[in-house]
Structures are given as structure tokens and as C-alpha cells.
Amino acid sequence: MRKFAPGLLVTAAFIGPGSVATASVAGVNFGFVLLWALLLSLIATIVLQEMADAWSFLI
């Protein structure tokens, strides 16, 4: 469990209870205009997950 803790913390911070509703409303209102935000958040998520993975090996 110690090796999964940083990754689970990042996941819990990224996905909250209101995320799906907020994303759905934004998608309806803005359409494909906010597609760049999806790309940016995907890159940020990958970077944070890699950092959490590297940090878990130090513990």
C-alpha cells in the first residue's frame, strides 16, 4: 500500500465528486473550444503521476 499512496492521492485530488457534472456542463456550453484544456490536463496528470511514481520508490 505504501507504493500506491502518492498515486492514489493525486487521483483523489484530480477526480472529485463534482468533476463529472462540471465537465458535462462545460462541454455543453463551450463544445470543442475547451479541447486544449483536456490536452493540458492530460499532460499535467501524466507529469504528476510520474513524479508520484518516482517519489514512491524513495520511501
SEFIZA-3560 file (N, C-alpha, C; in Angstrom, 3 decimals):
REM SEFIZA-3560
<numar><xx>0.810</xx><yy>-1.194</yy><zz>0.000</zz><atom>N</atom></numar>
<numar><xx>0.000</xx><yy>0.000</yy><zz>0.000</zz><atom>CA</atom></numar>
<numar><xx>0.856</xx><yy>1.261</yy><zz>0.000</zz><atom>C</atom></numar>
<numar><xx>2.027</xx><yy>1.216</yy><zz>0.590</zz><atom>N</atom></numar>
<numar><xx>2.871</xx><yy>2.410</yy><zz>0.639</zz><atom>CA</atom></numar>
<numar><xx>3.284</xx><yy>2.872</yy><zz>-0.749</zz><atom>C</atom></numar>
<numar><xx>3.453</xx><yy>1.939</yy><zz>-1.670</zz><atom>N</atom></numar>
<numar><xx>3.873</xx><yy>2.322</yy><zz>-3.023</zz><atom>CA</atom></numar>
<numar><xx>2.738</xx><yy>2.945</yy><zz>-3.825</zz><atom>C</atom></numar>
<numar><xx>1.509</xx><yy>2.684</yy><zz>-3.438</zz><atom>N</atom></numar>
<numar><xx>0.366</xx><yy>3.235</yy><zz>-4.169</zz><atom>CA</atom></numar>
<numar><xx>-0.109</xx><yy>4.570</yy><zz>-3.607</zz><atom>C</atom></numar>
<numar><xx>0.283</xx><yy>4.911</yy><zz>-2.401</zz><atom>N</atom></numar>
<numar><xx>-0.264</xx><yy>6.089</yy><zz>-1.720</zz><atom>CA</atom></numar>
<numar><xx>-0.110</xx><yy>7.394</yy><zz>-2.511</zz><atom>C</atom></numar>
<numar><xx>1.069</xx><yy>7.745</yy><zz>-3.033</zz><atom>N</atom></numar>
<numar><xx>1.164</xx><yy>9.017</yy><zz>-3.771</zz><atom>CA</atom></numar>
<numar><xx>0.270</xx><yy>9.050</yy><zz>-5.007</zz><atom>C</atom></numar>
<numar><xx>0.206</xx><yy>7.955</yy><zz>-5.727</zz><atom>N</atom></numar>
<numar><xx>-0.644</xx><yy>7.906</yy><zz>-6.911</zz><atom>CA</atom></numar>
<numar><xx>-2.111</xx><yy>8.027</yy><zz>-6.565</zz><atom>C</atom></numar>
<numar><xx>-2.512</xx><yy>7.403</yy><zz>-5.470</zz><atom>N</atom></numar>
<numar><xx>-3.905</xx><yy>7.494</yy><zz>-5.051</zz><atom>CA</atom></numar>
<numar><xx>-4.254</xx><yy>8.900</yy><zz>-4.583</zz><atom>C</atom></numar>
<numar><xx>-3.313</xx><yy>9.579</yy><zz>-3.946</zz><atom>N</atom></numar>
<numar><xx>-3.563</xx><yy>10.955</yy><zz>-3.514</zz><atom>CA</atom></numar>
<numar><xx>-3.751</xx><yy>11.884</yy><zz>-4.710</zz><atom>C</atom></numar>
<numar><xx>-2.928</xx><yy>11.724</yy><zz>-5.733</zz><atom>N</atom></numar>
<numar><xx>-3.063</xx><yy>12.554</yy><zz>-6.934</zz><atom>CA</atom></numar>
<numar><xx>-4.392</xx><yy>12.265</yy><zz>-7.618</zz><atom>C</atom></numar>
<numar><xx>-4.754</xx><yy>11.000</yy><zz>-7.688</zz><atom>N</atom></numar>
<numar><xx>-6.023</xx><yy>10.622</yy><zz>-8.314</zz><atom>CA</atom></numar>
<numar><xx>-7.202</xx><yy>11.194</yy><zz>-7.540</zz><atom>C</atom></numar>
<numar><xx>-7.166</xx><yy>11.097</yy><zz>-6.218</zz><atom>N</atom></numar>
<numar><xx>-8.260</xx><yy>11.626</yy><zz>-5.398</zz><atom>CA</atom></numar>
<numar><xx>-8.370</xx><yy>13.141</yy><zz>-5.538</zz><atom>C</atom></numar>
<numar><xx>-7.250</xx><yy>13.818</yy><zz>-5.677</zz><atom>N</atom></numar>
<numar><xx>-7.279</xx><yy>15.269</yy><zz>-5.842</zz><atom>CA</atom></numar>
<numar><xx>-7.787</xx><yy>15.663</yy><zz>-7.226</zz><atom>C</atom></numar>
<numar><xx>-7.507</xx><yy>14.839</yy><zz>-8.222</zz><atom>N</atom></numar>
<numar><xx>-7.885</xx><yy>15.160</yy><zz>-9.599</zz><atom>CA</atom></numar>
<numar><xx>-9.368</xx><yy>14.889</yy><zz>-9.864</zz><atom>C</atom></numar>
<numar><xx>-9.849</xx><yy>13.766</yy><zz>-9.342</zz><atom>N</atom></numar>
<numar><xx>-11.241</xx><yy>13.373</yy><zz>-9.592</zz><atom>CA</atom></numar>
<numar><xx>-12.043</xx><yy>13.599</yy><zz>-8.317</zz><atom>C</atom></numar>
<numar><xx>-12.896</xx><yy>14.581</yy><zz>-8.323</zz><atom>N</atom></numar>
<numar><xx>-13.746</xx><yy>14.876</yy><zz>-7.182</zz><atom>CA</atom></numar>
<numar><xx>-15.191</xx><yy>14.564</yy><zz>-7.523</zz><atom>C</atom></numar>
<numar><xx>-16.063</xx><yy>14.683</yy><zz>-6.548</zz><atom>N</atom></numar>
<numar><xx>-17.470</xx><yy>14.333</yy><zz>-6.787</zz><atom>CA</atom></numar>
<numar><xx>-18.169</xx><yy>15.229</yy><zz>-7.805</zz><atom>C</atom></numar>
<numar><xx>-17.738</xx><yy>16.471</yy><zz>-7.911</zz><atom>N</atom></numar>
<numar><xx>-18.401</xx><yy>17.365</yy><zz>-8.855</zz><atom>CA</atom></numar>
<numar><xx>-17.735</xx><yy>17.457</yy><zz>-10.205</zz><atom>C</atom></numar>
<numar><xx>-16.679</xx><yy>16.694</yy><zz>-10.424</zz><atom>N</atom></numar>
<numar><xx>-15.921</xx><yy>16.803</yy><zz>-11.675</zz><atom>CA</atom></numar>
<numar><xx>-16.730</xx><yy>16.402</yy><zz>-12.894</zz><atom>C</atom></numar>
<numar><xx>-17.473</xx><yy>15.332</yy><zz>-12.793</zz><atom>N</atom></numar>
<numar><xx>-18.232</xx><yy>14.852</yy><zz>-13.950</zz><atom>CA</atom></numar>
<numar><xx>-19.320</xx><yy>15.855</yy><zz>-14.318</zz><atom>C</atom></numar>
<numar><xx>-20.033</xx><yy>16.360</yy><zz>-13.324</zz><atom>N</atom></numar>
<numar><xx>-21.092</xx><yy>17.332</yy><zz>-13.600</zz><atom>CA</atom></numar>
<numar><xx>-20.521</xx><yy>18.620</yy><zz>-14.179</zz><atom>C</atom></numar>
<numar><xx>-19.431</xx><yy>19.092</yy><zz>-13.601</zz><atom>N</atom></numar>
<numar><xx>-18.808</xx><yy>20.329</yy><zz>-14.085</zz><atom>CA</atom></numar>
<numar><xx>-18.298</xx><yy>20.170</yy><zz>-15.508</zz><atom>C</atom></numar>
<numar><xx>-17.651</xx><yy>19.053</yy><zz>-15.787</zz><atom>N</atom></numar>
<numar><xx>-17.130</xx><yy>18.801</yy><zz>-17.128</zz><atom>CA</atom></numar>
<numar><xx>-18.268</xx><yy>18.677</yy><zz>-18.145</zz><atom>C</atom></numar>
<numar><xx>-19.363</xx><yy>18.065</yy><zz>-17.743</zz><atom>N</atom></numar>
<numar><xx>-20.506</xx><yy>17.918</yy><zz>-18.657</zz><atom>CA</atom></numar>
<numar><xx>-21.125</xx><yy>19.266</yy><zz>-18.995</zz><atom>C</atom></numar>
<numar><xx>-21.292</xx><yy>20.108</yy><zz>-17.986</zz><atom>N</atom></numar>
<numar><xx>-21.874</xx><yy>21.430</yy><zz>-18.221</zz><atom>CA</atom></numar>
<numar><xx>-20.939</xx><yy>22.276</yy><zz>-19.081</zz><atom>C</atom></numar>
<numar><xx>-19.643</xx><yy>22.211</yy><zz>-18.812</zz><atom>N</atom></numar>
<numar><xx>-18.681</xx><yy>22.963</yy><zz>-19.623</zz><atom>CA</atom></numar>
<numar><xx>-18.689</xx><yy>22.471</yy><zz>-21.063</zz><atom>C</atom></numar>
<numar><xx>-18.794</xx><yy>21.171</yy><zz>-21.243</zz><atom>N</atom></numar>
<numar><xx>-18.842</xx><yy>20.617</yy><zz>-22.595</zz><atom>CA</atom></numar>
<numar><xx>-20.062</xx><yy>21.068</yy><zz>-23.364</zz><atom>C</atom></numar>
<numar><xx>-21.200</xx><yy>21.127</yy><zz>-22.681</zz><atom>N</atom></numar>
<numar><xx>-22.431</xx><yy>21.586</yy><zz>-23.336</zz><atom>CA</atom></numar>
<numar><xx>-22.326</xx><yy>23.062</yy><zz>-23.697</zz><atom>C</atom></numar>
<numar><xx>-21.766</xx><yy>23.850</yy><zz>-22.791</zz><atom>N</atom></numar>
<numar><xx>-21.707</xx><yy>25.296</yy><zz>-23.023</zz><atom>CA</atom></numar>
<numar><xx>-20.640</xx><yy>25.714</yy><zz>-24.025</zz><atom>C</atom></numar>
<numar><xx>-19.491</xx><yy>25.060</yy><zz>-24.021</zz><atom>N</atom></numar>
<numar><xx>-18.364</xx><yy>25.526</yy><zz>-24.827</zz><atom>CA</atom></numar>
<numar><xx>-18.003</xx><yy>24.613</yy><zz>-25.993</zz><atom>C</atom></numar>
<numar><xx>-18.515</xx><yy>23.405</yy><zz>-26.031</zz><atom>N</atom></numar>
<numar><xx>-18.224</xx><yy>22.490</yy><zz>-27.130</zz><atom>CA</atom></numar>
<numar><xx>-16.748</xx><yy>22.133</yy><zz>-27.209</zz><atom>C</atom></numar>
<numar><xx>-16.189</xx><yy>22.232</yy><zz>-28.413</zz><atom>N</atom></numar>
<numar><xx>-14.793</xx><yy>21.841</yy><zz>-28.627</zz><atom>CA</atom></numar>
<numar><xx>-13.800</xx><yy>22.969</yy><zz>-28.372</zz><atom>C</atom></numar>
<numar><xx>-14.285</xx><yy>24.127</yy><zz>-27.947</zz><atom>N</atom></numar>
<numar><xx>-13.404</xx><yy>25.266</yy><zz>-27.703</zz><atom>CA</atom></numar>
<numar><xx>-12.423</xx><yy>24.966</yy><zz>-26.567</zz><atom>C</atom></numar>
<numar><xx>-12.853</xx><yy>24.188</yy><zz>-25.594</zz><atom>N</atom></numar>
<numar><xx>-12.012</xx><yy>23.882</yy><zz>-24.438</zz><atom>CA</atom></numar>
<numar><xx>-11.216</xx><yy>22.582</yy><zz>-24.601</zz><atom>C</atom></numar>
<numar><xx>-11.089</xx><yy>22.109</yy><zz>-25.824</zz><atom>N</atom></numar>
<numar><xx>-10.340</xx><yy>20.875</yy><zz>-26.052</zz><atom>CA</atom></numar>
<numar><xx>-8.872</xx><yy>21.026</yy><zz>-25.643</zz><atom>C</atom></numar>
<numar><xx>-8.329</xx><yy>22.234</yy><zz>-25.733</zz><atom>N</atom></numar>
<numar><xx>-6.945</xx><yy>22.474</yy><zz>-25.309</zz><atom>CA</atom></numar>
<numar><xx>-6.797</xx><yy>22.214</yy><zz>-23.806</zz><atom>C</atom></numar>
<numar><xx>-7.843</xx><yy>22.470</yy><zz>-23.032</zz><atom>N</atom></numar>
<numar><xx>-7.774</xx><yy>22.235</yy><zz>-21.582</zz><atom>CA</atom></numar>
<numar><xx>-7.665</xx><yy>20.742</yy><zz>-21.295</zz><atom>C</atom></numar>
<numar><xx>-8.312</xx><yy>19.921</yy><zz>-22.111</zz><atom>N</atom></numar>
<numar><xx>-8.196</xx><yy>18.474</yy><zz>-21.949</zz><atom>CA</atom></numar>
<numar><xx>-6.770</xx><yy>18.018</yy><zz>-22.197</zz><atom>C</atom></numar>
<numar><xx>-6.147</xx><yy>18.543</yy><zz>-23.234</zz><atom>N</atom></numar>
<numar><xx>-4.761</xx><yy>18.192</yy><zz>-23.539</zz><atom>CA</atom></numar>
<numar><xx>-3.821</xx><yy>18.650</yy><zz>-22.422</zz><atom>C</atom></numar>
<numar><xx>-4.015</xx><yy>19.870</yy><zz>-21.946</zz><atom>N</atom></numar>
<numar><xx>-3.183</xx><yy>20.392</yy><zz>-20.863</zz><atom>CA</atom></numar>
<numar><xx>-3.352</xx><yy>19.573</yy><zz>-19.583</zz><atom>C</atom></numar>
<numar><xx>-4.579</xx><yy>19.225</yy><zz>-19.236</zz><atom>N</atom></numar>
<numar><xx>-4.806</xx><yy>18.442</yy><zz>-18.022</zz><atom>CA</atom></numar>
<numar><xx>-4.269</xx><yy>17.027</yy><zz>-18.169</zz><atom>C</atom></numar>
<numar><xx>-4.321</xx><yy>16.466</yy><zz>-19.365</zz><atom>N</atom></numar>
<numar><xx>-3.753</xx><yy>15.143</yy><zz>-19.591</zz><atom>CA</atom></numar>
<numar><xx>-2.240</xx><yy>15.156</yy><zz>-19.391</zz><atom>C</atom></numar>
<numar><xx>-1.572</xx><yy>16.161</yy><zz>-19.930</zz><atom>N</atom></numar>
<numar><xx>-0.123</xx><yy>16.281</yy><zz>-19.766</zz><atom>CA</atom></numar>
<numar><xx>0.235</xx><yy>16.496</yy><zz>-18.294</zz><atom>C</atom></numar>
<numar><xx>-0.517</xx><yy>17.369</yy><zz>-17.613</zz><atom>N</atom></numar>
<numar><xx>-0.259</xx><yy>17.619</yy><zz>-16.195</zz><atom>CA</atom></numar>
<numar><xx>-0.471</xx><yy>16.362</yy><zz>-15.366</zz><atom>C</atom></numar>
<numar><xx>-1.490</xx><yy>15.588</yy><zz>-15.694</zz><atom>N</atom></numar>
<numar><xx>-1.754</xx><yy>14.343</yy><zz>-14.970</zz><atom>CA</atom></numar>
<numar><xx>-0.628</xx><yy>13.344</yy><zz>-15.167</zz><atom>C</atom></numar>
<numar><xx>-0.143</xx><yy>13.226</yy><zz>-16.381</zz><atom>N</atom></numar>
<numar><xx>0.960</xx><yy>12.301</yy><zz>-16.654</zz><atom>CA</atom></numar>
<numar><xx>2.205</xx><yy>12.720</yy><zz>-15.878</zz><atom>C</atom></numar>
<numar><xx>2.503</xx><yy>14.014</yy><zz>-15.872</zz><atom>N</atom></numar>
<numar><xx>3.675</xx><yy>14.508</yy><zz>-15.145</zz><atom>CA</atom></numar>
<numar><xx>3.532</xx><yy>14.248</yy><zz>-13.651</zz><atom>C</atom></numar>
<numar><xx>2.364</xx><yy>14.556</yy><zz>-13.079</zz><atom>N</atom></numar>
<numar><xx>2.151</xx><yy>14.334</yy><zz>-11.648</zz><atom>CA</atom></numar>
<numar><xx>2.222</xx><yy>12.855</yy><zz>-11.284</zz><atom>C</atom></numar>
<numar><xx>1.680</xx><yy>12.004</yy><zz>-12.131</zz><atom>N</atom></numar>
<numar><xx>1.736</xx><yy>10.564</yy><zz>-11.863</zz><atom>CA</atom></numar>
<numar><xx>3.178</xx><yy>10.051</yy><zz>-11.927</zz><atom>C</atom></numar>
<numar><xx>3.955</xx><yy>10.551</yy><zz>-12.870</zz><atom>N</atom></numar>
<numar><xx>5.355</xx><yy>10.156</yy><zz>-12.959</zz><atom>CA</atom></numar>
<numar><xx>6.134</xx><yy>10.632</yy><zz>-11.737</zz><atom>C</atom></numar>
<numar><xx>5.849</xx><yy>11.847</yy><zz>-11.280</zz><atom>N</atom></numar>
<numar><xx>6.515</xx><yy>12.355</yy><zz>-10.087</zz><atom>CA</atom></numar>
<numar><xx>6.129</xx><yy>11.535</yy><zz>-8.855</zz><atom>C</atom></numar>
<numar><xx>4.864</xx><yy>11.185</yy><zz>-8.743</zz><atom>N</atom></numar>
<numar><xx>4.412</xx><yy>10.377</yy><zz>-7.614</zz><atom>CA</atom></numar>
<numar><xx>5.035</xx><yy>8.991</yy><zz>-7.660</zz><atom>C</atom></numar>
<numar><xx>5.168</xx><yy>8.444</yy><zz>-8.851</zz><atom>N</atom></numar>
<numar><xx>5.775</xx><yy>7.126</yy><zz>-9.007</zz><atom>CA</atom></numar>
<numar><xx>7.255</xx><yy>7.166</yy><zz>-8.615</zz><atom>C</atom></numar>
<numar><xx>7.962</xx><yy>8.178</yy><zz>-9.049</zz><atom>N</atom></numar>
<numar><xx>9.373</xx><yy>8.302</yy><zz>-8.706</zz><atom>CA</atom></numar>
<numar><xx>9.556</xx><yy>8.527</yy><zz>-7.207</zz><atom>C</atom></numar>
<numar><xx>8.648</xx><yy>9.279</yy><zz>-6.601</zz><atom>N</atom></numar>
<numar><xx>8.735</xx><yy>9.561</yy><zz>-5.176</zz><atom>CA</atom></numar>
<numar><xx>8.445</xx><yy>8.316</yy><zz>-4.352</zz><atom>C</atom></numar>
<numar><xx>7.575</xx><yy>7.432</yy><zz>-4.854</zz><atom>N</atom></numar>
<numar><xx>7.220</xx><yy>6.238</yy><zz>-4.085</zz><atom>CA</atom></numar>
<numar><xx>8.390</xx><yy>5.273</yy><zz>-3.943</zz><atom>C</atom></numar>
<numar><xx>9.348</xx><yy>5.321</yy><zz>-4.869</zz><atom>N</atom></numar>
<numar><xx>10.500</xx><yy>4.440</yy><zz>-4.765</zz><atom>CA</atom></numar>
<numar><xx>11.499</xx><yy>4.921</yy><zz>-3.726</zz><atom>C</atom></numar>
<numar><xx>11.397</xx><yy>6.185</yy><zz>-3.325</zz><atom>N</atom></numar>
<numar><xx>12.308</xx><yy>6.738</yy><zz>-2.324</zz><atom>CA</atom></numar>
<numar><xx>11.880</xx><yy>6.369</yy><zz>-0.907</zz><atom>C</atom></numar>
<numar><xx>10.637</xx><yy>5.958</yy><zz>-0.762</zz><atom>N</atom></numar>
<numar><xx>10.124</xx><yy>5.641</yy><zz>0.580</zz><atom>CA</atom></numar>
<numar><xx>10.587</xx><yy>4.262</yy><zz>1.022</zz><atom>C</atom></numar>
//
